[in-house]
Amino acid sequence: MKKLILGLAFAGSLLVNAQEKTKSASASPITFGVKAGLNASTLTKYDGYDGYDNDQKLKPGFNAGVFVNIPVAEKFSVQPEVLFSQLGSKTEEREVYYNNSDKFRRESDYKKTLNYLTVPVMVQYNILPQLYVEAGPEFGFLLGGKDKGDFTLTQTSGSTTTTQTTSFSNNIVKDLHNKFNFGIGIGAGYYFTQNFGVTARFTAGITDIYKHNTGDAVRNNAFQVGVAYKFK
């Protein structure tokens, strides 16, 4: 929580400093806006052992929130945002093992949804008045999440095959997850009018989503597309 507050304070300090710098720059005023869009997210993949196949796939989600665009030079601006963002991953797990002469196949298809309050702070460069590219850090605070899916176990014994399927839907155990998430984003946007534009961004996670992970770090990755509206 302290790290999120630090991120908010950092964004706020940029706003205060930029307001002082732009008091005399009436041609490029500070603008506020709203934005919303779709996320296609996944978690970094880890390798399994022989006979085990773990396939991470993109999981759909959404993001929505507010932003302020602060001009700091002729073609540069800083854009802090506060967003609700759904991250996570869709996973397919396949495992085949044997017990004596019986063959077992375990299949799991589930989605892990992680809900964050995120604070991206993007530095934007206008290639054209209506076209920009951007890059910057993203600070996130975990609000909660859910694991949901199906588990299927198939047993083959001689010529007899039995299948059992179980569904599950559980809230994540927040104590096992890091509440703070940090990533780096790069993106671009295009404004068709002074008010309305489209945006695209990829954010690569830097921090592990788990607290006590002794293996390779599991990080959030997300591609975001959406629309933005500036109040002018």
C-alpha positions, 0 to 999 in steps of 0.5 A: 500500500505504501508503494501505491501511495508513493506512486500516487504522490509521484503522479501528483508531484508531476501535476503540481510542477507541470501546473507551475510550468504551464501557467504562462503556456496557454497554447498547451493547457493541461487536459483531463480525460477518461479512457476505457478498453480491453486487456489481453493478459497472460502470466509468464510461462514456466516449464513443466516436467516430462509428461506435463504440458502447461500452456498459458493463453491470453485472457480477456479483461477490461480497464477503465479510469481517468487521466490528466495530460500535462504538457512539459515541452513543445512535443512532450507531455506527461500523462498520469492515469488511475485505472481499474485493470483486470489482469491474469491468465488463461491456462490449459494443463495436461498431464499423463501418468501411470499407476501399475497398468492403469493410465491416467490423464489429468486436464485442467482448464482455468482462468486466473483473474487479478484485479488491480488499481493501477497508476501508469505515468506515461511520458508521451512524444507527439510525432504529429499533433494527433499521433503520439508514442509513449513509455513509462512505469506503472504502479499497481495495487492488488484489489482481489481476484478469482480462480475459476475452471474445470478439472477432468481426470480420465482413467483407462484400465484395460478396455474400460475408461472412466471420466470425472469432471469437477468445476471450481470457482474460488477467490484468490488467497491475497496473503499468497500474492504480492499486493504491489505490482510494478511494470513498464509500459510502451504504447501509442495513440491517435486522436481523430478529433481534439477530444476523441482518440484510440490507444494501444499499450503493452505493459511488461511486469517486473515484479513477481505476483507471488510472495513466496515463489522459490522458482522462476518469477511469475509476472503480469504481461498485458496488451491493452487497446481502447478509446480515450476522451479529453475534456476541452 
